[in-house]
Amino acid sequence: MTKPAFDETIHAPNRLQICAMLAAVESAEFSVIRDGLEISDSVLSKHVKVLQTSGYVKVTKTSGKAPRSTWLTLTPAGRKALAGHLAELRRIADMADLPT
């Protein structure tokens, strides 16, 4: 069972979406995440740097003759933090007990 834990690093809307998108795949190309979120390269780079510094995202750059690309992977620590953060958001939402 995942322990609910609010995570300030993940909570920012773009970072939460980045982590959610990466959780569904083994890895994703930078441009796919950028286009999915409809944000600029610079905005995505800023958020990825925060996640990378926290150990939540691994960045891999390819090289060679083909066009270079950057791949993003949610680390095991990132997956654990995301699961805890989502569990905490669900716990908070359940307290509201709003009528449907």
MDTraj code that builds the backbone (N, CA, C; nanometers):
import mdtraj as md
import numpy as np

residues = "MET THR LYS PRO ALA PHE ASP GLU THR ILE HIS ALA PRO ASN ARG LEU GLN ILE CYS ALA MET LEU ALA ALA VAL GLU SER ALA GLU PHE SER VAL ILE ARG ASP GLY LEU GLU ILE SER ASP SER VAL LEU SER LYS HIS VAL LYS VAL LEU GLN THR SER GLY TYR VAL LYS VAL THR LYS THR SER GLY LYS ALA PRO ARG SER THR TRP LEU THR LEU THR PRO ALA GLY ARG LYS ALA LEU ALA GLY HIS LEU ALA GLU LEU ARG ARG ILE ALA ASP MET ALA ASP LEU PRO THR".split()
xyz = np.array([
    [0.0843, -0.1181, 0.0000],
    [0.0000, 0.0000, 0.0000],
    [0.0893, 0.1251, 0.0000],
    [0.0501, 0.2223, -0.0795],
    [0.1265, 0.3455, -0.0908],
    [0.0904, 0.4398, 0.0223],
    [0.1929, 0.4928, 0.0871],
    [0.1709, 0.5880, 0.1952],
    [0.1452, 0.7273, 0.1354],
    [0.0302, 0.7890, 0.1684],
    [0.0035, 0.9238, 0.1187],
    [0.1095, 1.0224, 0.1674],
    [0.1636, 1.1015, 0.0752],
    [0.2657, 1.1994, 0.1115],
    [0.2634, 1.3127, 0.0098],
    [0.2265, 1.4314, 0.0552],
    [0.2238, 1.5480, -0.0330],
    [0.3669, 1.5811, -0.0741],
    [0.3884, 1.6044, -0.2015],
    [0.5227, 1.6325, -0.2525],
    [0.5220, 1.7669, -0.3247],
    [0.5841, 1.8665, -0.2638],
    [0.5882, 2.0021, -0.3207],
    [0.6537, 2.0043, -0.4586],
    [0.7517, 1.9200, -0.4787],
    [0.8217, 1.9178, -0.6071],
    [0.7293, 1.8723, -0.7192],
    [0.6539, 1.7685, -0.6962],
    [0.5641, 1.7138, -0.7975],
    [0.4368, 1.7968, -0.8114],
    [0.3944, 1.8640, -0.7082],
    [0.2627, 1.9280, -0.7061],
    [0.2412, 2.0354, -0.8127],
    [0.3454, 2.1049, -0.8549],
    [0.3280, 2.2074, -0.9590],
    [0.2596, 2.1431, -1.0795],
    [0.1557, 2.2072, -1.1347],
    [0.0755, 2.1432, -1.2397],
    [0.1549, 2.0829, -1.3559],
    [0.2506, 2.1551, -1.4108],
    [0.3275, 2.0989, -1.5219],
    [0.4113, 1.9799, -1.4776],
    [0.4705, 1.9867, -1.3593],
    [0.5521, 1.8739, -1.3117],
    [0.4649, 1.7524, -1.2816],
    [0.3461, 1.7747, -1.2286],
    [0.2540, 1.6646, -1.2025],
    [0.2155, 1.5971, -1.3339],
    [0.1892, 1.6757, -1.4355],
    [0.1534, 1.6193, -1.5661],
    [0.2721, 1.5473, -1.6306],
    [0.3914, 1.6024, -1.6165],
    [0.5112, 1.5360, -1.6700],
    [0.5267, 1.3987, -1.6048],
    [0.5169, 1.3944, -1.4737],
    [0.5320, 1.2674, -1.4020],
    [0.4225, 1.1688, -1.4414],
    [0.2999, 1.2174, -1.4549],
    [0.1891, 1.1296, -1.4929],
    [0.2103, 1.0721, -1.6329],
    [0.2549, 1.1564, -1.7253],
    [0.2804, 1.1081, -1.8607],
    [0.3935, 1.0054, -1.8620],
    [0.4977, 1.0303, -1.7850],
    [0.6111, 0.9382, -1.7818],
    [0.5785, 0.8092, -1.7073],
    [0.4855, 0.8144, -1.6134],
    [0.4491, 0.6949, -1.5371],
    [0.3842, 0.5898, -1.6261],
    [0.3236, 0.6338, -1.7354],
    [0.2516, 0.5428, -1.8242],
    [0.3430, 0.4718, -1.9244],
    [0.4688, 0.5145, -1.9318],
    [0.5610, 0.4584, -2.0316],
    [0.6972, 0.4311, -1.9681],
    [0.7800, 0.3570, -2.0401],
    [0.9160, 0.3335, -1.9913],
    [0.9979, 0.4619, -2.0000],
    [0.9848, 0.5313, -2.1146],
    [1.0490, 0.6604, -2.1337],
    [0.9770, 0.7317, -2.2474],
    [0.9988, 0.8622, -2.2569],
    [0.9345, 0.9402, -2.3620],
    [1.0310, 1.0462, -2.4122],
    [1.0198, 1.0764, -2.5398],
    [1.1035, 1.1789, -2.5976],
    [1.0574, 1.3162, -2.5483],
    [1.1536, 1.4028, -2.5248],
    [1.1282, 1.5387, -2.4763],
    [1.0179, 1.6061, -2.5574],
    [1.0259, 1.5959, -2.6894],
    [0.9297, 1.6645, -2.7762],
    [0.7877, 1.6106, -2.7590],
    [0.7735, 1.4834, -2.7277],
    [0.6410, 1.4247, -2.7060],
    [0.5768, 1.4845, -2.5807],
    [0.6555, 1.4965, -2.4743],
    [0.6045, 1.5572, -2.3508],
    [0.5728, 1.7043, -2.3757],
    [0.6634, 1.7752, -2.4407],
    [0.6425, 1.9177, -2.4717],
    [0.5127, 1.9379, -2.5489],
    [0.4937, 1.8602, -2.6536],
    [0.3746, 1.8742, -2.7366],
    [0.2485, 1.8330, -2.6613],
    [0.2593, 1.7296, -2.5797],
    [0.1450, 1.6838, -2.5011],
    [0.0973, 1.7881, -2.4013],
    [0.1910, 1.8615, -2.3452],
    [0.1564, 1.9655, -2.2477],
    [0.1318, 2.1014, -2.3131],
    [0.1679, 2.1109, -2.4408],
    [0.1534, 2.2360, -2.5152],
    [0.2271, 2.3508, -2.4467],
    [0.3555, 2.3238, -2.4166],
    [0.4416, 2.4245, -2.3547],
    [0.5692, 2.4372, -2.4379],
    [0.6458, 2.5409, -2.4121],
    [0.7698, 2.5642, -2.4864],
    [0.8820, 2.4742, -2.4354],
    [0.9868, 2.4637, -2.5163],
    [1.1055, 2.3886, -2.4757],
    [1.1613, 2.4423, -2.3446],
    [1.1681, 2.5749, -2.3333],
    [1.2289, 2.6349, -2.2140],
    [1.1476, 2.6068, -2.0883],
    [1.0157, 2.6100, -2.0995],
    [0.9316, 2.5799, -1.9824],
    [0.9487, 2.4340, -1.9419],
    [0.9461, 2.3447, -2.0396],
    [0.9641, 2.2030, -2.0073],
    [1.1024, 2.1787, -1.9488],
    [1.2046, 2.2391, -2.0069],
    [1.3412, 2.2222, -1.9552],
    [1.3513, 2.2632, -1.8100],
    [1.2887, 2.3739, -1.7749],
    [1.2912, 2.4234, -1.6366],
    [1.2298, 2.3209, -1.5414],
    [1.1149, 2.2668, -1.5788],
    [1.0475, 2.1702, -1.4918],
    [1.1227, 2.0371, -1.4857],
    [1.1773, 1.9953, -1.5991],
    [1.2548, 1.8707, -1.6003],
    [1.3773, 1.8849, -1.5119],
    [1.4417, 2.0000, -1.5140],
    [1.5607, 2.0234, -1.4302],
    [1.5266, 2.0071, -1.2820],
    [1.4117, 2.0613, -1.2401],
    [1.3692, 2.0475, -1.1004],
    [1.3476, 1.9004, -1.0666],
    [1.2790, 1.8288, -1.1556],
    [1.2526, 1.6865, -1.1319],
    [1.3815, 1.6045, -1.1349],
    [1.4732, 1.6416, -1.2229],
    [1.6019, 1.5718, -1.2318],
    [1.6847, 1.5950, -1.1062],
    [1.6877, 1.7180, -1.0586],
    [1.7632, 1.7511, -0.9379],
    [1.7093, 1.6749, -0.8168],
    [1.5780, 1.6507, -0.8149],
    [1.5158, 1.5763, -0.7054],
    [1.5338, 1.4258, -0.7197],
    [1.5884, 1.3826, -0.8323],
    [1.6079, 1.2395, -0.8543],
    [1.4841, 1.1693, -0.9057],
    [1.3864, 1.2459, -0.9542],
    [1.2595, 1.1883, -0.9998],
    [1.2593, 1.1563, -1.1489],
    [1.3414, 1.2252, -1.2264],
    [1.3457, 1.2045, -1.3707],
    [1.4912, 1.1890, -1.4146],
    [1.5142, 1.0929, -1.5034],
    [1.6458, 1.0735, -1.5636],
    [1.6395, 1.1265, -1.7068],
    [1.7408, 1.2010, -1.7460],
    [1.7485, 1.2580, -1.8805],
    [1.8605, 1.1875, -1.9555],
    [1.8280, 1.1371, -2.0742],
    [1.9255, 1.0696, -2.1585],
    [1.9260, 1.1368, -2.2949],
    [2.0445, 1.1767, -2.3401],
    [2.0584, 1.2395, -2.4712],
    [2.1249, 1.1405, -2.5658],
    [2.0648, 1.1231, -2.6830],
    [2.1231, 1.0350, -2.7828],
    [2.2215, 1.1141, -2.8677],
    [2.3151, 1.0440, -2.9257],
    [2.4119, 1.1088, -3.0144],
    [2.4333, 1.0205, -3.1353],
    [2.5056, 1.0705, -3.2288],
    [2.5322, 0.9941, -3.3506],
    [2.4943, 1.0743, -3.4722],
    [2.4852, 1.0055, -3.5865],
    [2.4545, 1.0731, -3.7114],
    [2.3086, 1.1149, -3.7213],
    [2.2204, 1.0357, -3.6661],
    [2.0773, 1.0703, -3.6691],
    [2.0551, 1.1968, -3.5863],
    [1.9440, 1.2635, -3.6083],
    [1.9171, 1.3810, -3.5247],
    [1.9213, 1.3433, -3.3768],
    [1.9856, 1.4283, -3.2992],
    [1.9961, 1.4039, -3.1552],
    [1.8584, 1.4180, -3.0919],
    [1.8352, 1.3428, -2.9875],
    [1.7087, 1.3549, -2.9155],
    [1.7330, 1.3383, -2.7663],
    [1.6385, 1.3872, -2.6910],
    [1.6453, 1.3797, -2.5451],
    [1.5284, 1.2962, -2.4966],
    [1.5600, 1.1982, -2.4120],
    [1.4597, 1.1067, -2.3583],
    [1.4462, 1.1278, -2.2085],
    [1.3244, 1.1198, -2.1600],
    [1.2940, 1.1371, -2.0182],
    [1.2383, 1.0073, -1.9618],
    [1.2848, 0.9716, -1.8440],
    [1.2398, 0.8498, -1.7768],
    [1.2076, 0.8828, -1.6320],
    [1.0932, 0.8371, -1.5844],
    [1.0583, 0.8525, -1.4430],
    [1.1361, 0.7469, -1.3648],
    [1.2155, 0.7890, -1.2685],
    [1.2977, 0.6960, -1.1909],
    [1.2108, 0.6203, -1.0903],
    [1.2642, 0.5139, -1.0320],
    [1.1892, 0.4457, -0.9256],
    [1.1517, 0.5423, -0.8114],
    [1.2420, 0.6319, -0.7756],
    [1.2101, 0.7307, -0.6715],
    [1.0981, 0.8229, -0.7174],
    [1.0988, 0.8581, -0.8458],
    [0.9934, 0.9426, -0.9011],
    [0.8592, 0.8717, -0.9016],
    [0.8599, 0.7436, -0.9356],
    [0.7352, 0.6660, -0.9352],
    [0.6785, 0.6560, -0.7929],
    [0.7665, 0.6334, -0.6968],
    [0.7222, 0.6236, -0.5577],
    [0.6664, 0.7575, -0.5083],
    [0.7359, 0.8661, -0.5406],
    [0.6901, 0.9988, -0.4987],
    [0.5567, 1.0337, -0.5642],
    [0.5421, 1.0008, -0.6930],
    [0.4162, 1.0283, -0.7620],
    [0.3019, 0.9484, -0.6998],
    [0.3252, 0.8222, -0.6737],
    [0.2212, 0.7381, -0.6130],
    [0.1797, 0.7933, -0.4767],
    [0.2763, 0.8336, -0.3963],
    [0.2445, 0.8912, -0.2651],
    [0.1701, 1.0222, -0.2776],
    [0.2105, 1.1051, -0.3718],
    [0.1450, 1.2350, -0.3915],
    [0.0005, 1.2152, -0.4383],
    [-0.0200, 1.1252, -0.5338],
    [-0.1568, 1.0991, -0.5811],
    [-0.2431, 1.0400, -0.4702],
    [-0.1849, 0.9549, -0.3882],
    [-0.2601, 0.8984, -0.2751],
    [-0.3008, 1.0089, -0.1780],
    [-0.2110, 1.1053, -0.1551],
    [-0.2435, 1.2167, -0.0655],
    [-0.3510, 1.3061, -0.1264],
    [-0.3442, 1.3320, -0.2550],
    [-0.4486, 1.4120, -0.3204],
    [-0.5841, 1.3425, -0.3117],
    [-0.5849, 1.2107, -0.3289],
    [-0.7111, 1.1349, -0.3143],
    [-0.7626, 1.1435, -0.1714],
    [-0.6714, 1.1338, -0.0739],
    [-0.7111, 1.1424, 0.0676],
    [-0.7726, 1.2787, 0.0957],
    [-0.7108, 1.3834, 0.0463],
    [-0.7627, 1.5193, 0.0673],
    [-0.8983, 1.5352, -0.0006],
    [-0.9098, 1.4872, -0.1241],
    [-1.0360, 1.4987, -0.1974],
    [-1.1475, 1.4230, -0.1256],
    [-1.1145, 1.3086, -0.0685],
    [-1.2155, 1.2306, 0.0040],
    [-1.2689, 1.3029, 0.1267],
    [-1.1881, 1.3905, 0.1857],
    [-1.2336, 1.4672, 0.3027],
    [-1.3449, 1.5644, 0.2641],
    [-1.3468, 1.6093, 0.1402],
    [-1.4469, 1.7064, 0.0974],
    [-1.5854, 1.6453, 0.0962],
    [-1.5956, 1.5188, 0.0627],
    [-1.7235, 1.4485, 0.0618],
    [-1.8332, 1.5315, -0.0039],
    [-1.8051, 1.5808, -0.1232],
    [-1.9021, 1.6625, -0.1956],
    [-2.0133, 1.5762, -0.2544],
    [-2.1347, 1.6294, -0.2559],
    [-2.2439, 1.5528, -0.3182],
    [-2.2217, 1.5427, -0.4697],
    [-2.2625, 1.4317, -0.5273],
    [-2.2444, 1.4142, -0.6710],
    [-2.3684, 1.4496, -0.7474],
])
top = md.Topology()
chain = top.add_chain()
for i, resn in enumerate(residues, 1):
    res = top.add_residue(resn, chain, resSeq=i)
    for name in ("N", "CA", "C"):
        top.add_atom(name, md.element.get_by_symbol(name[0]), res)
traj = md.Trajectory(xyz[None], top)
